[in-house]
Amino acid sequence: MHPVHRDLWYAANETYLAAELAVLDQLADRWVTLGAFFDHVTAAVRQVGQTDRTGRPLQIALTCGRLEENFANNDAMASVLADQGHLVVFAPVADLHNYTA
């Protein structure tokens, strides 16, 4: 294995997103944990918000530190996904995205 530019691959790269969606389809009956997003993925996140109600609900778990800069965004995303019919658990933690939390 060779090192890759992780941020460019992971942060809403269309190929990565397509691969992740394929995996989510296969794991629809299991809990799915989504990782962190960066500023240049705003369009991808906005697209999630524009999606109609799902015909195939997923079980989705989100977590975020209460002191995180993007806490409100994670809380809003949990609400959007729940409104679409997904089974969502949003579990805030006391600190930041670190070992203390």
N, CA, C and O of each residue as an XYZ file, in Angstrom:
404
protein
N       0.835     -1.170      0.000
C       0.000      0.000      0.000
C       0.882      1.237      0.000
O       1.943      1.271      0.624
N       0.420      2.241     -0.710
C       1.148      3.495     -0.777
C       0.316      4.601     -0.144
O      -0.913      4.568     -0.201
N       0.983      5.579      0.460
C       0.226      6.690      1.039
C      -0.504      7.464     -0.050
O      -0.026      7.562     -1.180
N      -1.648      8.004      0.292
C      -2.429      8.803     -0.647
C      -2.726     10.154     -0.008
O      -2.561     10.334      1.199
N      -3.169     11.103     -0.838
C      -3.597     12.394     -0.316
C      -4.997     12.200      0.249
O      -6.000     12.379     -0.442
N      -5.034     11.831      1.519
C      -6.285     11.427      2.174
C      -7.391     12.467      2.044
O      -8.526     12.118      1.721
N      -7.084     13.726      2.288
C      -8.124     14.747      2.244
C      -8.762     14.845      0.866
O      -9.977     15.006      0.750
N      -7.952     14.748     -0.169
C      -8.497     14.837     -1.526
C      -9.352     13.616     -1.862
O     -10.342     13.733     -2.583
N      -8.980     12.461     -1.352
C      -9.743     11.242     -1.632
C     -11.006     11.183     -0.773
O     -12.084     10.878     -1.282
N     -10.885     11.466      0.500
C     -11.957     11.251      1.470
C     -13.020     12.338      1.439
O     -14.201     12.039      1.613
N     -12.640     13.568      1.228
C     -13.538     14.708      1.424
C     -14.436     14.959      0.217
O     -14.188     15.879     -0.562
N     -15.461     14.157      0.065
C     -16.506     14.295     -0.957
C     -15.992     14.186     -2.382
O     -16.561     14.788     -3.293
N     -14.942     13.442     -2.582
C     -14.498     13.091     -3.918
C     -15.620     12.282     -4.559
O     -16.152     11.368     -3.930
N     -15.989     12.599     -5.798
C     -17.145     11.931     -6.421
C     -16.967     10.423     -6.492
O     -17.927      9.682     -6.286
N     -15.756      9.954     -6.780
C     -15.505      8.516     -6.847
C     -15.650      7.887     -5.467
O     -16.237      6.815     -5.326
N     -15.112      8.561     -4.442
C     -15.239      8.069     -3.071
C     -16.703      8.037     -2.655
O     -17.170      7.060     -2.069
N     -17.423      9.110     -2.960
C     -18.833      9.187     -2.588
C     -19.629      8.059     -3.255
O     -20.479      7.441     -2.614
N     -19.358      7.790     -4.536
C     -20.046      6.705     -5.235
C     -19.722      5.356     -4.588
O     -20.603      4.513     -4.415
N     -18.447      5.162     -4.234
C     -18.050      3.905     -3.585
C     -18.716      3.777     -2.221
O     -19.178      2.697     -1.854
N     -18.769      4.884     -1.462
C     -19.395      4.847     -0.146
C     -20.893      4.566     -0.252
O     -21.440      3.800      0.541
N     -21.547      5.178     -1.220
C     -22.984      4.935     -1.395
C     -23.249      3.478     -1.761
O     -24.242      2.897     -1.324
N     -22.360      2.887     -2.565
C     -22.510      1.470     -2.911
C     -22.394      0.602     -1.660
O     -23.150     -0.355     -1.487
N     -21.455      0.938     -0.800
C     -21.284      0.192      0.448
C     -22.492      0.401      1.353
O     -22.981     -0.549      1.964
N     -22.978      1.645      1.443
C     -24.152      1.918      2.276
C     -25.349      1.101      1.816
O     -26.131      0.615      2.633
N     -25.487      0.955      0.511
C     -26.588      0.155      0.002
C     -26.468     -1.288      0.479
O     -27.471     -1.924      0.803
N     -25.243     -1.803      0.523
C     -25.019     -3.172      0.984
C     -25.182     -3.304      2.500
O     -25.484     -4.383      3.010
N     -24.981     -2.195      3.211
C     -25.038     -2.231      4.673
C     -26.294     -1.588      5.239
O     -26.317     -1.194      6.405
N     -27.319     -1.482      4.439
C     -28.520     -0.741      4.829
C     -29.141     -1.235      6.129
O     -29.842     -0.478      6.801
N     -28.901     -2.470      6.489
C     -29.502     -2.998      7.712
C     -28.557     -2.920      8.917
O     -28.831     -3.510      9.962
N     -27.452     -2.194      8.770
C     -26.485     -2.060      9.863
C     -26.260     -0.596     10.186
O     -26.652      0.287      9.423
N     -25.629     -0.345     11.320
C     -25.277      1.020     11.697
C     -24.140      1.501     10.812
O     -23.209      0.754     10.511
N     -24.229      2.747     10.406
C     -23.209      3.343      9.553
C     -22.662      4.586     10.256
O     -23.421      5.423     10.743
N     -21.371      4.688     10.298
C     -20.750      5.869     10.886
C     -20.142      6.700      9.769
O     -19.343      6.204      8.974
N     -20.525      7.961      9.717
C     -19.975      8.863      8.713
C     -18.863      9.686      9.332
O     -18.960     10.129     10.476
N     -17.809      9.882      8.562
C     -16.678     10.646      9.066
C     -16.860     12.142      8.919
O     -17.922     12.623      8.522
N     -15.794     12.874      9.250
C     -15.812     14.339      9.196
C     -15.829     14.839      7.758
O     -15.330     14.170      6.853
N     -16.407     16.018      7.555
C     -16.436     16.670      6.251
C     -15.666     17.982      6.326
O     -15.526     18.557      7.405
N     -15.165     18.463      5.183
C     -14.384     19.688      5.125
C     -15.123     20.736      4.324
O     -16.122     20.435      3.671
N     -14.636     21.969      4.370
C     -15.314     23.098      3.738
C     -15.677     22.860      2.271
O     -16.760     23.256      1.840
N     -14.811     22.232      1.507
C     -15.076     22.066      0.076
C     -16.079     20.965     -0.245
O     -16.229     20.602     -1.412
N     -16.759     20.431      0.737
C     -17.795     19.427      0.492
C     -19.194     20.001      0.686
O     -20.171     19.254      0.741
N     -19.292     21.310      0.787
C     -20.586     21.949      1.021
C     -21.624     21.517      0.004
O     -22.772     21.258      0.364
N     -21.239     21.435     -1.261
C     -22.189     21.040     -2.309
C     -22.701     19.622     -2.085
O     -23.886     19.356     -2.284
N     -21.834     18.718     -1.678
C     -22.257     17.335     -1.435
C     -23.217     17.261     -0.258
O     -24.203     16.525     -0.304
N     -22.938     18.014      0.788
C     -23.820     18.030      1.953
C     -25.160     18.668      1.594
O     -26.216     18.198      2.017
N     -25.104     19.744      0.810
C     -26.341     20.404      0.372
C     -27.207     19.422     -0.419
O     -28.432     19.426     -0.289
N     -26.576     18.588     -1.231
C     -27.321     17.612     -2.032
C     -28.073     16.631     -1.129
O     -29.190     16.227     -1.451
N     -27.474     16.250     -0.012
C     -28.163     15.372      0.937
C     -29.449     16.043      1.414
O     -30.492     15.399      1.530
N     -29.361     17.335      1.688
C     -30.520     18.077      2.167
C     -31.623     18.225      1.136
O     -32.774     18.479      1.489
N     -31.278     18.068     -0.137
C     -32.263     18.215     -1.204
C     -32.868     16.878     -1.624
O     -33.690     16.828     -2.540
N     -32.472     15.815     -0.972
C     -32.972     14.482     -1.296
C     -34.384     14.300     -0.751
O     -34.689     14.716      0.367
N     -35.239     13.673     -1.555
C     -36.598     13.388     -1.104
C     -36.594     12.307     -0.032
O     -35.558     11.725      0.288
N     -37.748     12.062      0.498
C     -37.919     11.018      1.513
C     -37.426      9.685      0.957
O     -37.682      9.347     -0.199
N     -36.731      8.949      1.779
C     -36.154      7.685      1.341
C     -37.190      6.574      1.286
O     -38.132      6.553      2.078
N     -37.016      5.669      0.365
C     -37.843      4.474      0.306
C     -37.168      3.320      1.031
O     -37.768      2.266      1.243
N     -35.916      3.533      1.406
C     -35.131      2.493      2.077
C     -34.367      3.123      3.243
O     -33.215      3.525      3.083
N     -34.992      3.208      4.396
C     -34.353      3.856      5.543
C     -33.074      3.148      5.984
O     -33.000      1.920      6.028
N     -32.084      3.953      6.305
C     -30.832      3.449      6.854
C     -30.795      3.741      8.346
O     -31.447      4.674      8.813
N     -30.041      2.954      9.089
C     -29.765      3.252     10.488
C     -28.459      4.032     10.502
O     -27.414      3.510     10.112
N     -28.518      5.289     10.952
C     -27.373      6.186     10.872
C     -27.039      6.709     12.260
O     -27.918      7.170     12.989
N     -25.764      6.634     12.621
C     -25.300      7.186     13.889
C     -24.324      8.321     13.603
O     -23.368      8.155     12.846
N     -24.571      9.462     14.209
C     -23.673     10.609     14.105
C     -23.230     10.989     15.507
O     -24.004     10.898     16.460
N     -21.992     11.412     15.625
C     -21.500     11.918     16.896
C     -20.674     13.157     16.637
O     -20.064     13.303     15.578
N     -20.657     14.038     17.602
C     -19.905     15.286     17.470
C     -19.698     15.860     18.861
O     -20.575     15.768     19.721
N     -18.538     16.450     19.071
C     -18.286     17.115     20.347
C     -19.127     18.380     20.470
O     -19.247     19.141     19.510
N     -19.705     18.608     21.633
C     -20.553     19.791     21.854
C     -19.781     21.094     21.642
O     -20.381     22.124     21.335
N     -18.459     21.057     21.805
C     -17.648     22.258     21.639
C     -17.103     22.419     20.219
O     -16.400     23.387     19.931
N     -17.424     21.477     19.333
C     -16.960     21.551     17.946
C     -17.571     22.752     17.238
O     -18.719     23.122     17.483
N     -16.793     23.340     16.369
C     -17.263     24.479     15.580
C     -18.478     24.108     14.731
O     -19.365     24.935     14.517
N     -18.516     22.886     14.256
C     -19.601     22.468     13.358
C     -20.699     21.663     14.061
O     -21.428     20.915     13.410
N     -20.821     21.808     15.376
C     -21.837     21.051     16.117
C     -23.240     21.302     15.558
O     -24.001     20.359     15.340
N     -23.580     22.571     15.329
C     -24.920     22.905     14.819
C     -25.168     22.259     13.460
O     -26.287     21.838     13.166
N     -24.130     22.179     12.633
C     -24.276     21.545     11.318
C     -24.555     20.051     11.452
O     -25.388     19.509     10.726
N     -23.867     19.386     12.372
C     -24.108     17.958     12.596
C     -25.511     17.714     13.143
O     -26.185     16.764     12.745
N     -25.939     18.571     14.048
C     -27.285     18.470     14.601
C     -28.335     18.660     13.506
O     -29.326     17.933     13.448
N     -28.100     19.654     12.635
C     -29.024     19.901     11.521
C     -29.038     18.726     10.548
O     -30.100     18.346     10.056
N     -27.866     18.145     10.265
C     -27.799     16.999      9.352
C     -28.570     15.816      9.926
O     -29.263     15.116      9.188
N     -28.461     15.587     11.217
C     -29.220     14.500     11.851
C     -30.711     14.724     11.668
O     -31.455     13.781     11.402
N     -31.149     15.964     11.809
C     -32.576     16.279     11.629
C     -33.015     16.076     10.189
O     -34.087     15.523      9.938
N     -32.200     16.516      9.242
C     -32.528     16.349      7.819
C     -32.651     14.873      7.481
O     -33.610     14.465      6.824
N     -31.693     14.069      7.921
C     -31.732     12.632      7.625
C     -32.945     11.968      8.271
O     -33.580     11.108      7.661
N     -33.267     12.360      9.490
C     -34.448     11.802     10.165
C     -35.721     12.206      9.431
O     -36.633     11.395      9.272
N     -35.784     13.459      8.983
C     -36.965     13.924      8.237
C     -37.143     13.169      6.924
O     -38.257     13.052      6.414
N     -36.036     12.657      6.376
C     -36.102     11.876      5.143
C     -36.550     10.442      5.396
O     -36.763      9.678      4.455
N     -36.693     10.081      6.661
C     -37.177      8.746      7.004
C     -36.115      7.789      7.491
O     -36.413      6.625      7.760
N     -34.866      8.257      7.614
C     -33.808      7.393      8.128
C     -33.926      7.278      9.642
O     -34.489      8.160     10.290
N     -33.407      6.215     10.199
C     -33.397      5.979     11.640
C     -32.084      6.551     12.170
O     -31.030      5.931     12.031
N     -32.152      7.715     12.768
C     -30.946      8.469     13.121
C     -30.769      8.573     14.630
O     -31.714      8.859     15.366
N     -29.543      8.337     15.073
C     -29.150      8.589     16.445
C     -28.025      9.617     16.387
O     -26.988      9.366     15.772
N     -28.220     10.770     17.019
C     -27.186     11.792     17.116
C     -26.710     11.794     18.563
O     -27.476     12.104     19.475
N     -25.445     11.448     18.769
C     -24.904     11.290     20.117
C     -23.791     12.308     20.363
O     -22.623     12.017     20.105
N     -24.139     13.494     20.857
C     -23.111     14.484     21.175
C     -22.236     14.015     22.333
O     -22.702     13.314     23.232
N     -20.978     14.405     22.302
C     -20.063     14.115     23.405
C     -19.650     15.437     24.052
O     -19.833     16.502     23.463
N     -19.099     15.368     25.249
C     -18.893     16.558     26.067
C     -17.817     17.521     25.569
O     -17.880     18.709     25.887
N     -16.856     17.064     24.818
C     -15.708     17.913     24.508
C     -15.606     18.153     22.999
O     -16.588     18.513     22.349
N     -14.419     17.951     22.462
C     -14.172     18.101     21.030
C     -13.974     16.716     20.421
O     -14.260     15.704     21.061
N     -13.493     16.675     19.203
C     -13.192     15.409     18.517
C     -11.793     14.987     18.962
O     -10.820     15.161     18.229
N     -11.703     14.433     20.165
C     -10.408     14.089     20.741
C     -10.568     12.963     21.753
O     -11.661     12.428     21.936
N      -9.474     12.614     22.403
C      -9.502     11.506     23.362
C     -10.314     11.836     24.620
O     -10.890     10.941     25.238
N     -10.359     13.112     24.998
C     -11.131     13.510     26.174
C     -12.602     13.180     25.976
O     -13.271     12.703     26.893
N     -13.100     13.439     24.770
C     -14.510     13.193     24.476
C     -14.785     11.712     24.496
O     -15.920     11.292     24.271
